[in-house]
Amino acid sequence: MRVSVYARVSSERQEEKDLSIPAQLKALKRYAMERGWEVVAEYVDEAESARTAHRPKFKEMVAAARRRSKPFEAILV
């Protein structure tokens, strides 16, 4: 299965608690690999709050998921 991964942090404090973008991406890729899934896209929003809809990469990912010719079959968050 082809999948996309999405990572986000909203503050430096989250990054300090090992919730950094690289740590999230590593965990998501490991999860996919353990299941034999292929990661075909990565989307990252840094310092973007979950309380706002201003998450450009998230919106880009959703737009890609809605395309007729789907680039991936699932999104890992």
N, C-alpha and C positions, 0 to 999 in steps of 0.2 A: 504494500500500500504506500502511496506517495502522500507525505504529510508536510505541513508547514508548522513552524514553531514561532511562538510569540512571547517576548519577554518585555517586562516593564518595571521600572522603579520610579517612585514618586519623590524620593528624597535621598539625600546623602546618608541619612540615618539608616535607611533600609539597606543601602549598600554596605554599611559597616556591619550589619548583622548577617553577613554571608548570603544576602539576597541579591547580590550584584548581578548585573546582566550576564557576565561570563559564567557565573555559577548556575544561573537559571538555564542558559543555553546548553551548558555541559550536561545538566540533569535531563533536560528534554531530549537531547540527542542520544544519551545513554538509554533512556526509556524507549525511544524509537528503535535503536539498534538491537536491544534485547528482544524486540518483537519482530525483527526482520523488516522494519519499515524504512523507507528511503526519505530522508529530509531533503526536500527540493526547494524550500524557501525559508528565509528567516526574516522576521519583522521585529524591530526593536523601537520602543519609545522610551527615551530617558527623561527623567524628571517630569513625567506627565501624571497628573492626579487621576485617580479613578473616579473622582467626583465631577470631572469635566468630560465633555465629548471631544475635546481638542486632543485627539491622539492620532496624528497623521498616518503613522505606519499601520495602526489598527484599522483605520478606514481603508487604507490601500489593500490590506489583507482581505477585508470583507468584500471589497470590490472584485478582487481576484477570485474569491470563492464563488461569486455570483456570475462569473463569465460562463458563456455557453460551453466553451472548451476548458474545462476545469483543470488548473495546473496542479491541484492537490485534492485529496479525498477527505482529509481530516486536518484539524488544527489542534496542536498541543500547546497548552498554556501552563 
